[in-house]
Amino acid sequence: MSNIKPHGGHLVNKILTGVEREAALAKAANLPKVALRPWQVSDLECIASGAFSPIEGFLTQEDYLSVVNNMRLANGIIWSIPITLAVTEDEAAVLAVGDEVALTGEDRTILGLLKLADKYTYDKNLEAEKVYRTIDTSHPGVERLFQQGNILLGGEVFLLNRIEPAQFKEFHLDPVDTRKLFAEKGWNRVVGFQTRNPIHRAHEYIQKTALEIVDGLFVNPLVGATKGDDISAEVRMKSYTVLLDNYYPKNRTQLAVFPAAMRYAGPREAIFHALVRKNYGCTHFIVGRDHAGVGNYYGTYDAQLIFDNFTAEELGITPLFFEHTFYCKACGNMASAKTCPHGSEHRLTLSGTKVRAMLNNGEVPPPEFTRKEVAQVLIEGLKEEKAS
């Protein structure tokens, strides 16, 4: 197993199997039910699999307030994103603390059980200000927060049924699996990379720079709910596989998906992403420019500066900070302001909007910006999305 301890000291496992699962399913059929939204299903799975260790359920009020205000659980352990189960007043009215509640998908399939330990109201404005640094509903995380129910349910959860992935099943690995895999590969130092976008040359540069100082690279794309204009997980996964197959050392790279939803919480989410990768068995974590950001809500390097609030010992994973990278025509290679002495007129920079327009028109961006194989996957994917 991986030689790095999970966050909080032990890997949570709330997945019921065998006779225990069958008994829980039979009981759940007669319990009050709460239907989960897609991002809540993702949270249930991540809690149960240990990806969100040391959390064992949706947060109770004490933990929730501590996380929102202090970026720590009530026991003092670092945790920066509130993992909550929001319901409407009507849904909450029929539930009492001490109840067991069946958690279902939107199709009413029973997915899990909740031991209801707390039921409480909360201040959405406070959460928005503290976690997202804005109450502007143009922010996708804030928009979802203000649209969800006004009551939070807290308590331990158990996973009974997992939704089978429609594609890329071989890349759906739990923390217990990746930890075992890293140990089998002999990787003592593993760097994790979070992404919700295709990997371009700038990402490739920082990944390979990090790979120079560790044993293995763990590319761990988020495939849960994202905002509507993000490229689909299906297309992104194809782009990752074609890139890794052609340009990365197979014996030093591992691809697996992160099933969580995207929060777009910038600095807070950078901490969260690092802790989760620690649970997957990583010793290092890449934090680039505007990590987990959206729009102009966060400063360019706020997601790096937030790590100064915690000691290396309590984080338990080493962040690797990278500046904005680009192709310098004068240098003839990828670089950053730290390594390149030339002015901006020598740098090849393309906005995301420009790249998207090129891909939509079937144009392959310059090879200094993206690999041609990746561009072809994205062009075909966008073409299929438009056709459907």
Sequence and secondary structure as in RCSB ss.txt:
>XXXX:A:sequence
MSNIKPHGGHLVNKILTGVEREAALAKAANLPKVALRPWQVSDLECIASGAFSPIEGFLTQEDYLSVVNNMRLAN
GIIWSIPITLAVTEDEAAVLAVGDEVALTGEDRTILGLLKLADKYTYDKNLEAEKVYRTIDTSHPGVERLFQQGN
ILLGGEVFLLNRIEPAQFKEFHLDPVDTRKLFAEKGWNRVVGFQTRNPIHRAHEYIQKTALEIVDGLFVNPLVGA
TKGDDISAEVRMKSYTVLLDNYYPKNRTQLAVFPAAMRYAGPREAIFHALVRKNYGCTHFIVGRDHAGVGNYYGT
YDAQLIFDNFTAEELGITPLFFEHTFYCKACGNMASAKTCPHGSEHRLTLSGTKVRAMLNNGEVPPPEFTRKEVA
QVLIEGLKEEKAS
>XXXX:A:secstr
  SS  TTSS    B  HHHHHHHHHHHTTS EEE  HHHHHHHHHHHHTTTTT  EE  HHHHHHHHHHSB TT
S B  S   EEE HHHHHT  TT EEEEE TT  EEEEEEEEEEEE  HHHHIIIIIS   TTSHHHHHHHHS S
EEEEEEEEE      SS GGG   HHHHHHHHHHHT SSEEEEEESS   HHHHHHHHHHHTTSSEEEEEEB S 
  TTS  HHHHHHHHHHHHHHHS GGGEEE  B       THHHHHHHHHHHHHHT SEEEE TTTT  TTSS T
THHHHGGGGS HHHH SEEEE   EEEETTTTEEEETTT  S GGGEE   HHHHHHHHHTT    TTTS HHHH
HHHHHHHHHHHH 
